[in-house]
Amino acid sequence: MGCGLRKLEDPEDSSPGKIYSTLKRPQVETKTDTVYEYVLLDFSMEGSRPTVQYVASLCELPQALQPYYTQGYVLTALHPIILSVGRTRSLPFSLLYRAILARPRPSKHAVSMCHSVPVLRVEEWPLPGESLTGDIVRALIDRVNSSARGGVRFVGSVLQQAGGGGGSNGRVPSPRRGCRSPPRSPPRTPPGDGDLEENTYSPDLRLLVFFHSWAPGCAPLDSLACQYHQGALSMRVSRKGQVVSALEADWLELTAAYYRKGWSLVDSFVYWDTPKVMCVSGDPVPRSLEGLFVYEERSTSPPANDTIVVEQWTVIEGSNVKTDYGPLLHTLAEFGWLLTCVLPTPIIRHDSDGNLATKQVVFLQRPVKMQAASPKNQDATASMQRDVSTRSVSRGVGSTTPEELSPTSGGIGGFPVFGGGYPSALSHLEEGGFEQDDGAAEVTCM
């Protein structure tokens, strides 16, 4: 008997994805006052293709996304599609990135307000050492909070390494035009560890940090003086050599306490790299990985949030993304679910057609509907989960019933807007799940 994590899934599992939720399926599909619209855009630093736009650097994203911002869309998450951590060489498409933009569906009665159009800006922060550590990430969060006190909101970050392989995503081109590198002191270290000297910084390892800012007097009240907090992130993993081949985490248990406070999950950091000293000494490779979630606390007192977490395979055919979490995202948008974070993983396989497939973890949230709350004496099973059928999410690894993701007409500025959601995308959520309660979330014993 034990509580929490199930037995780690078979590394050869061909399930297309899993959905975890704090709600039963009927509650997930409840209409709300807000309906979102999403645009999924792919960018590459290797060259343009019909569905991919070329950028010399991610620092050019604010300019590339400006046509969408003028129409009310804002960036909610940015992530690499392929994560080459632990491999001796970078994989194809290691310089392919996905930007997710969202906006509330315009209402005929909506009044235009200046705070509806923030400005996206990016800063480049050099990092010490060759990989992330807990102390470095905590210092980065302190620096994010320092920036937030100036009236900006943190959107997310991307770790990049310009010189040679390794790091978070292999070799990245050197051009950095468009990035702000303000003359600020390096992230501080915890008391007693001494200040980090300038010569300890790698010129190649850097963090691109994205913020939203507004013209004076135009920022939404709940965006002023946001605070950012760290939360634990722990995963159980299997490896093939130094490469992570499977992972599992109790996503709901890790995040529930923060969502109940009304906080939003906005970013994540995972220490994917195995410490080199362990490889040299011959010690066993660790079967767990740690990291930190970053949560946003707004200055107002928002309601608690429900959440959906999706472990989803993305399949790349040729040079384009063939299937991913897009259809499910569009389905959930109709019920007011907002995507706030995507955690890429280094898990990579090939499907039966030889296409490259990688797993990502998608986090969505929605304010709790008070009428959906259950009596306090009703059981709460925060670890509710269910495999999603091949047809319900998208084409999975090894699937024989492909569901194509094709651009629809009416794209914005020449970019594709992926097709509408699948009506049956949530059909396999179990009848039963975690209900909001004042007490701590309970975990089903396995």
ROTI-976620 format. One record per residue (C-alpha): residue in one letter; z, x, y. Coordinates in steps of 0.5 Angstrom, whole numbers, plus 500, padded with zeros to 3 digits. Example, Ala and Ser with C-alpha at 12.3 -4.5 7.8 and 13.67 -1.06 7.14 Angstrom:
! ROTI-976620
A516525491/S514527498/
! end
This chain:
! ROTI-976620
M500500500/G499502507/C497500514/G491501518/L485505516/R481502510/K478507505/L473511508/E466509507/D461512503/P457517507/E451514504/D453507506/S447504508/S450498512/P446497519/G453496522/K460493523/I463488528/Y470488530/S473483534/T480480537/L477473537/K474468531/R467467531/P467460535/Q471464540/V466469541/E461464542/T464460547/K461460554/T464462560/D463462568/T459469568/V453470564/Y450477564/E443480564/Y442487561/V436492562/L436498557/L433504559/D431511556/F430517560/S428524557/M428531560/E423533555/G417529557/S415522559/R412517553/P410509554/T418507554/V421513556/Q421516563/Y422523564/V427526569/A428534570/S435533570/L440527569/C442528577/E436525578/L438518575/P441515582/Q434515585/A430513578/L435507578/Q435505585/P429500584/Y434496579/Y440497584/T436493589/Q436487584/G443487583/Y444491577/V449497576/L450502571/T455501566/A454506561/L450512560/H450516553/P446521549/I442518543/I442524539/L449528539/S447535535/V454537535/G456542529/R449544528/T446550528/R440548532/S439542536/L435536533/P429533536/F430528541/S437531543/L435531551/L434523550/Y439519554/R440511554/A442508561/I445501560/L445497567/A448490568/R448484573/P451477573/R446472572/P444470579/S446463581/K442459586/H448458590/A450465590/V451468597/S449475598/M454480600/C454487602/H458489597/S454487591/V450493592/P454500591/V451507591/L450511585/R452518586/V453524581/E457530581/E457536577/W463539575/P464546571/L468547565/P472552563/G471555556/E466553550/S469546549/L473540551/T480540550/G486535551/D488539557/I482540560/V480532559/R487530562/A486535568/L479531569/I482525569/D487527575/R481529578/V477522577/N483519580/S483524586/S476521588/A478514586/R483514592/G477516597/G474509595/V469510589/R469507582/F468512576/V462510572/G462515566/S461522565/V456526560/L458533558/Q452538558/Q451545556/A445549559/G445556556/G444556548/G446551543/G452548541/G456544546/S456537546/N448536546/G445543545/R441546550/V439543557/P434545562/S437548568/P435544574/R440541577/R437538584/G440532586/C447533583/R453534588/S458540587/P463539592/P467545594/R473543590/S478547586/P478547578/P481542574/R489543574/T492545568/P499542566/P505546569/G507552565/D500554563/G498557569/D492556574/L485556571/E482562574/E474562577/N472567572/T474563566/Y469558567/S463558563/P456557568/D453553562/L458548560/R459542565/L460535566/L456530570/V460525573/F458518576/F461514581/H459508585/S461508592/W460503598/A458503605/P465502609/G468495609/C463493603/A467495597/P470489593/L477488594/D478490586/S474496587/L479499592/A484504589/C482504582/Q487508577/Y484511571/H489512565/Q488516558/G489513552/A489515545/L483516540/S484518533/M478518528/R478519520/V472523518/S468526513/R464532513/K458536510/G459543512/Q461543519/V457536521/V461530521/S457525516/A462519516/L468516521/E472511521/A477508526/D482503527/W478501534/L482494535/E489498534/L487503539/T485499545/A489493544/A495494548/Y490497554/Y486491554/R492486554/K494489561/G487487564/W484494564/S477496562/L475502557/V470506561/D469513558/S471517552/F472524550/V472527543/Y473534541/W467534536/D467541535/T471544529/P476550532/K472557530/V479560528/M479555522/C472557520/V474564520/S481564516/G478559511/D483554512/P481547510/V476543515/P480537519/R479530516/S481527523/L479528530/E482527536/G480525543/L482521549/F479514552/V479513559/Y481506562/E480503569/E486499572/R484495578/S488494584/T488487583/S492484577/P486481572/P487477566/A488480559/N481482556/D478480549/T474485546/I468486541/V467493538/V460494534/E459500530/Q451500530/W445504527/T440506532/V433508529/I428512532/E421512529/G416517532/S418519539/N421512541/V427508539/K425503534/T432499533/D439499536/Y444495539/G440491544/P439485541/L446484539/L448486547/H443480549/T446475545/L453477547/A451477554/E450469554/F457469553/G460473558/W461479554/L460486559/L459493555/T463498559/C462504554/V458507548/L461512544/P455517541/T457520534/P454526531/I452522524/I445523523/R441520517/H434518515/D432511513/S427509507/D421510512/G424517514/N426515521/L431518524/A438514525/T444515528/K451511529/Q454509536/V460505537/V459500543/F465497546/L465490550/Q470486553/R471479557/P477476560/V481472556/K480464556/M487461556/Q485455553/A483460547/A490462546/S494461539/P501459538/K506465538/N507463531/Q500464528/D498470524/A495476528/T490480524/A488485529/S484489524/M479484522/Q472486521/R466484517/D459488515/V453485519/S447483515/T441487516/R438481520/S444479524/V444486528/S438490527/R434494522/G439498519/V438504515/G434503508/S433496510/T426492508/T426487513/P425490520/E426487526/E422490532/L425491538/S419490543/P418490551/T417483553/S413481559/G416481566/G419488566/I422491572/G418497576/G414498569/F420499565/P421495559/V426489558/F428489551/G427482548/G432476547/G438476543/Y438474535/P441467535/S444469528/A447476531/L454473530/S454469524/H458474519/L464474523/E470472519/E473465520/G480468522/G482474527/F486477532/E489472537/Q492474544/D499474543/D505477547/G507481542/A504487539/A498487535/E499486528/V495490523/T493488516/C496492510/M490494505/
! end
